[in-house]
Amino acid sequence: MAVTTGLVQRLTWVSSVLCAWIGPTLTSAELLLIAFESSSTDTELSFKRNAAKLLARAAFTGYPATVVHGDQSAVIDSVSTGGFNISPVGYAVHDDLYSVTGEGIPADAKVVFDSPTVTVTVTPDLVRPHWVLLETLPTSVPIGRNRVRLEGTGLVSDWVPVEVSATPPVPVRVLYSGEPKDRPYNLVLLANPAIRTEAGNIVPDPVLTNRTAYRDVVGFTLRNCLTLTEDLLRQNDWDREMRFVSVFDSTAAAIDANALVQEDHPNVMEPRRALLNSFLAPYGETADIVFAIHGSTTHDRAFSWFTTDDAARPGTAYIYDGIARTHGHFPSIPGSVALALDVDQTGLTPLHEFGHAGSDFNNGKVADLYLDTVVGFNVNKKARALGTPIPANFANYNGTNYLSDQNRDGLGYPATWTSYHSALIDATHANLMDNYWLAAGGNPQVCRLDQLTYAWYGDRLGAKLGR
Amino acid sequence: MAETTGLVQRLTVIPGASLACAWIGPTPTNTELLFVQRDTTDPAGEGAFKNSMVDALMTAVASRREVIAIHGANDAKITSLRIDPA
């Protein structure tokens, strides 16, 4: 058995035989063939036709083909294409998001586009070991055939041919497709089509006319969730298993069904979570978490709703303070965040809001710690009697005892408060779910969760990723 | 039934086995190997249907578009294929 790999330099169909010249140049190519014999069955002939088509596609796209044939025979036994060590994702469109996936991508990776006229090197807006994201594909990359590769410390990837176009941007842009399995954990970022005002009117959301700012917030949100000190989502390379999708449909009408956010007095925007599943269905997406990005400048304070897990589907049991509960594997209503285009990008808003949205209405809410109220079962906050000391132990989760945070870091508990929290992972900075703007040192982006919530969330995400 | 979603990272056609193998996943090394195979007993319509799925997989390789392959829960044989809006 011999293997020949190379570009498909020429194909000729003559007298029921396809001849394929495969190699680095036409003059150095191997001549291989597929014979369409009348003695072959219809089934065999149809797959010979498929092999011929695959060779033709490889020739037209500039993809190398790998052909298996006999040691002393030019007759083709199999044809393969693809097989690069990186994977550009989706159409390459100017001024649109663009991703490239791979393995072992270094932090200093660059995306290099090469064409006969120019080489353009772009610094990604997000780098993870398995994918890079460009918030925008620069217009300096020529329209038409290019080849793209990743370069960085210890990495020079294969070149992959891509066709670059000027328009139109893609409404549904898969940024990273997630684990190849049924229903990978799916985080959808969408441009909200319409807003329900405080007065109950439906008005167009200005985000749909500001694609540049939308892409910028998408990049910020992903960096916030995947690259800061708090590694909740990227621990154990979990984000390698998650799916990330952007939906920007500039044709979506300003109707009630598409008003995915609602103004609340005086400046809050909340998701209308009951609409999310039906909105996403025509795009083929079923979300676990939705970031609804909107363009309001009057109601730009972020707000989230917890997930509602599907109690009718499987779950993973856990015990919190002796009470049996469940990490549901699937949502019936996704967790949701309303996030403004003018979000302060020095903060932690997306990751903080994910902290709420990824938790569950019925089996454990992760609540704001800067508010003293405790409603229902909160994973990360409890109440005590006024004037009594903070208990030494906060809670027992799955057999492990977690201490209370006696000091609430440098923020301190106001004397009139009855709520208290679990001890922090990093006691020198405020809790991610607290008022992180008051973080010591003035950098909110180093804040982390408390110990119990981190453990609980790790189990919850692990249960969902393993579904 | 199960669904496997991802890009077609590699596609191999083996005429002698009437077989097309598709490696589907988010990265070149994180894939599921699934296949389309014609049986000699397939009626003409069934055979053409399978060929059309192979056609779509070929297009997906080149366009870098995501596919959703439907197969048995413990079976790598693709029985249906879906391409969602982009």
Interface residues (C-beta under 8 A of the other chain):
Chain A: I34 T41 D42 T43 E44 S46 F47 K48 R49 N50 A51 K53 L54 R57 F60 T61 Y63 I76 D77 S78 V79 S80 T81 G82 G83 F84 N85 I86 S87 P88 V89 G90 Y91 T101 G102 E103 H130 W131 V162 V170 P171 V172 R173 V174 Y176 S177 G178 E179 P180 K181 D182 R183 P184 R240 R243 P282 Y283 G284 E285
Chain B: A2 E3 T4 T5 G6 L7 V8 Q9 R10 L11 T12 V13 I14 P15 G16 A17 S18 L19 A20 W23 I24 G25 P26 T27 P28 T29 N30 T31 E32 R38 D39 T40 D42 A44 G47 A48 N51 V54 D55 M58 T59 V61 A62 S63 R64 R65 E66 I68 R82 D84 P85 A86
